[in-house]
Amino acid sequence: MHTSKHGIRAPFLGRQHNPAGQIPGGLPEQAVALKHFNSHELFGAQNEVTILHRGERYSLRITGLGKLILTK
């Protein structure tokens, strides 16, 4: 992963952060909407969920201290 003073490469997002508030293509960074989820929406009464990503299975769980842990 390449990091520079002028921006941070975010390959998982497919774009590069630009401190000037613009993303490549000239759109303001605020125009890119991110999905937000409440952890209760994801977990319900459970403390672990499975996420399939590019054919790989990941586990996201809530620890006893209320932290989130993602493992492969």
C-alpha positions as MATLAB code, in Angstrom:
seq = 'MHTSKHGIRAPFLGRQHNPAGQIPGGLPEQAVALKHFNSHELFGAQNEVTILHRGERYSLRITGLGKLILTK';
ca = [
       0.000    0.000    0.000;
       1.380    3.376   -1.010;
       1.089    6.297    1.376;
       2.217    9.826    0.670;
       1.919   13.245    2.217;
      -0.601   14.258   -0.457;
      -3.053   11.402   -0.059;
      -3.686    7.962    1.329;
      -4.220    5.075   -1.068;
      -7.369    3.140   -0.219;
      -7.361    0.130   -2.599;
     -10.378   -1.465   -0.920;
     -12.435    1.633   -1.771;
     -11.060    1.952   -5.289;
     -10.214    5.618   -4.794;
      -7.573    7.813   -3.255;
      -8.270   10.246   -0.422;
      -7.442   13.819   -1.332;
      -6.914   16.339    1.477;
      -8.336   19.112   -0.740;
     -11.773   17.483   -0.416;
     -11.936   16.150   -3.962;
     -11.857   12.588   -5.240;
     -10.392   11.740   -8.661;
     -12.947   12.755  -11.269;
     -13.636   16.110   -9.607;
     -16.558   15.107   -7.353;
     -16.616   16.534   -3.822;
     -15.795   13.834   -1.281;
     -19.176   14.413    0.424;
     -20.917   13.215   -2.786;
     -19.691    9.651   -2.162;
     -22.275    8.163    0.201;
     -21.137    5.415    2.550;
     -23.534    2.862    3.973;
     -23.914    2.990    7.752;
     -25.162    0.120    9.888;
     -25.981    0.014   13.563;
     -24.294   -3.048   15.071;
     -27.684   -4.190   16.361;
     -28.914   -4.297   12.729;
     -26.071   -6.673   11.866;
     -25.938   -8.823   14.978;
     -29.455   -8.780   16.451;
     -29.321  -11.039   19.523;
     -26.180  -12.841   18.264;
     -22.566  -11.871   18.998;
     -21.118  -13.107   15.672;
     -21.940  -12.775   11.960;
     -20.350  -14.235    8.839;
     -19.334  -12.041    5.901;
     -18.587  -13.493    2.468;
     -16.063  -11.370    0.560;
     -14.607  -12.427   -2.812;
     -15.362  -16.073   -2.081;
     -13.706  -15.949    1.347;
     -15.575  -16.315    4.638;
     -14.878  -13.826    7.448;
     -16.220  -13.733   10.984;
     -17.153  -10.454   12.689;
     -17.786  -10.821   16.391;
     -18.405   -8.698   19.463;
     -15.953   -9.345   22.296;
     -16.810   -9.468   25.980;
     -15.610   -5.848   26.232;
     -17.895   -4.742   23.378;
     -15.151   -4.380   20.743;
     -15.458   -5.716   17.180;
     -13.027   -8.355   15.873;
     -12.857   -9.389   12.192;
     -11.083  -12.697   11.471;
     -10.636  -14.840    8.402;
];
